[in-house]
């Protein structure tokens, strides 16, 4: 008897040790308040590419799959609207079982028809309907809904990154009936199946959501609601957290902000840090002279001393590593010694700048001057712009900066009304297919703001995507990187970001990942108060 | 008439007459020492702006990542900013931006306001009523709000900022100038010009406008300080001139706020420069107004 009791107690104790502490501790209630440094240009997640949309609007929606909210690496697929999935032996057919009992906020039931309509809009958007991630699904031949609880994706060829592409937090599931009437409805309206229902959006001020009492994941969400407040100034965001008027800012603070918050609030602040799958790049409009000349583009890259910037700017901004097309340290990233062979990454900056001046002279652009359009999000856009302008000045190029408010920033980029502009690449998951599709020819990816067509580059992308071994894939990624950054210099990379989230210790259940697009559904977040 | 010995001595002992402008300056200094102090600050600022190229110890745009956030020292008298740029050099070059925007905005706003005010007074009647009500609408917005609205429409940059500051100044100047022009309109020479068959534009520009120069000059001078402050405010909000241009308001934002505790010199010195400039223009403007006000002149 005693033996049995002892073994039972041992099992119970072991179970308690294995079970994560947060499983026991969740508390209900409270309103999570968080500043958002940017406002959504529209409400349509399929069309937009900014955290300004994800942070305030993701809690209103669900996606087919999501990233495991407890995975710090931010790569593990986790069920959401799809409760399970299978792949065919040839890797060309994926079948998803849709969860039953999922209701839209208007009371209607979600079926596979809604998933199909949403993905048709993302993958095969009709003329005039924007889809920023269309290029990620180039391998998808069709989306089918054979019955109310099944969705089938048929691929043209096997793709190792297909499941990863479904983890996109932007791929909100919309209501099919609404899309059938008006494909643009979701640009100006909000109505999903998420853990929170929409209350209001006061432009320039805030978005408010309240708990969805009929949420399909019983027992969630824990919060009564949330309030996303739009604050552009980073110092005001820090002040809001310091003054305990906001709990967390999901994008990231600077090293100086982290230190000042920790010094001011001590244990009331918890800091989570991670490498950040984001990089600012310079888009050179190939449709504007002289940026159609690769000598000019190469010269602008050769002018940059990225290693000095890494050392210096990491002290004042949320940037750190010198990077190519993959996050440094990840499996497909170019090793530093190989990266140094790419133009603009040479260690000898004097040699690099001499070559830059020579190229400009050869191209007849010695006294080059242009306007550099930059996004009005101070960190890290401003320090990187100051650095870029200074670096270009050192090869005799005169640059005037024009700062555009975040909500209006994509208008000139999409219309091509710029010479040189700051662009960014932020992944929700580190995966070469997803990270590199940004650079495909403009007819394959409308978010290529360099506005070039390069079939050689496209071919290299396709080859790496269908490579059967890691070594083969790496070979094609290197070739892609060499052509993109060196031979053609279509885009200029700056520095990889570093994510620092100092938040109120009351915030529980939230885990930092390399992406500031993940973990914003807020269903697992709770306040310890 | 015989010339006495005393008269001759008096005449020979008289100091040589001073130039009129110098005498006026001396009189102004004696009567209004604070105004003179303002004038000295303005002169100094102008001198610094004009000679910035020779005066600044460093290139205002040159970064030095080896000297980021350096405290004031013999190398960098006022320290360096987050990019290692010399704060003193940026303040010196920043005076150019302040003066260009301040003078430009005041002259544009003041001149347009004066023209509108004089024309409104001259035509009177329904035109005056409509113009004045429109000016009332514009004047009901605080300066900064109207400037923000204009920047939102036109965008950022030096020229747009100048316009953004000039536009809110138009109704303020128009109202003051109009009140003086109403009196001028009743003058016989205006009637005479009208009787002689001169065109309205000639009467407004050649006969009325020169006679409202006193309030115009006072308004322009008074606006200068406000314009410098407004430019600094817009730049601080990220809506004025943009990096890497050296501008005082711009120096107060971004890293200056972030590192306010560890590198206070980044904010203190540009702040002092703004305060001094506004102080100087306000002192001079007030004194000029007093000097040109006929009621105060007789006291």
Interface residues (C-beta under 8 A of the other chain):
Chain A: X232 X233 X234 X235 X254 X256 X257 X260 X308 X309 X311 X312 X315 X316 X376 X378 X382 X383 X385 X386 X387 X389 X390 X393 X400 X401 X402 X403 X404
Chain B: X61 X62 X63 X65 X68 X69 X82 X83 X84 X155 X156 X157 X238 X242 X243 X244 X254 X255 X257 X258 X259 X261 X262
